[in-house]
Amino acid sequence: MSVKAASVASVTFYLDGHKLRTLSAKNAHNGQLRITIGTAKLRLGAHKLVAKITMVGSPKPAAVTRSLTVVRCASPFVAPRFTG
């Protein structure tokens, strides 16, 4: 998941309600604040990734939330052919 770094003070990423990482504007690379999730380590099923974005430039810090659902499916099980 990535967020444009323009006018952003910080972004906090959560996966299923657990805090993963907080990135600030100084962590931006090519104008993006980005996090990579290794889906192989997730359990099967749906997982919610949330980015809580704190904007800069207003008297009261404004917060915006963006979410994304990631689904990890089971590998298809192929039964061997009966050979008799």
C-alpha atoms as one frame of an Amber mdcrd trajectory, in Angstrom:
protein
   0.000   0.000   0.000   1.326   3.443  -0.805   0.266   7.009  -0.017   1.411
  10.194  -1.771   3.663  12.170   0.551   2.454  15.653  -0.480   1.013  17.537
   2.549   1.317  14.457   4.772   2.902  14.672   8.214   2.756  10.945   8.994
   1.043   7.690   8.057   0.404   4.825  10.475  -0.320   1.421   8.953  -2.452
  -1.192  10.741  -3.125  -4.811   9.748  -6.191  -6.371  11.400  -6.065  -3.701
  14.122  -2.376  -4.231  14.945   0.028  -1.359  14.349   2.682  -2.234  11.777
   4.686   0.931  11.181   4.536   4.733  11.280   6.164   6.625   8.421   6.786
  10.375   8.268   7.469  12.683   5.342  11.224  12.134   5.694  10.680   8.409
   4.924   9.210   9.218   1.498  10.808   7.665  -1.571   9.908   9.154  -4.966
   7.060  11.070  -3.317   5.461   7.931  -1.859   5.102   6.554   1.657   4.983
   2.823   1.048   4.723  -0.415   3.016   4.993  -3.978   1.723   3.078  -6.843
   3.319   4.299 -10.436   2.965   1.033 -12.256   2.297   2.626 -15.704   2.656
   2.796 -15.138   6.423  -0.899 -14.245   6.718  -3.547 -16.774   7.676  -6.093
 -17.801   5.097  -9.037 -15.436   4.713  -9.652 -11.696   4.565  -7.396  -9.156
   6.277  -7.912  -5.406   6.609  -5.032  -3.008   5.982  -5.695   0.535   7.236
  -3.609   3.674   6.702  -4.282   6.535   9.134  -2.929   9.672   7.489  -2.170
  12.863   9.435  -2.167  15.913   7.176   0.045  18.963   7.664  -0.720  22.608
   7.025  -3.940  23.087   8.978  -4.224  24.657  12.437  -5.740  21.443  13.778
  -4.063  18.284  12.404  -6.545  16.612  10.080  -6.656  12.826   9.978  -7.822
  10.733   7.034  -8.263   6.959   6.937  -7.846   4.721   3.896  -8.474   0.979
   4.004  -7.805  -2.014   1.808  -8.929  -5.627   2.130  -6.415  -8.360   1.327
  -7.667 -11.919   0.793  -5.349 -14.904   1.032  -6.847 -17.974  -0.578  -5.929
 -21.591   0.023  -3.967 -23.309  -2.688  -6.190 -25.525  -4.800  -6.087 -29.150
  -3.669  -5.929 -31.577  -6.543  -6.835 -35.164  -5.684  -4.685 -37.781  -7.382
  -6.343 -39.894 -10.050  -7.496 -43.290  -8.956  -5.344 -45.855 -10.723  -7.307
 -48.926  -9.876
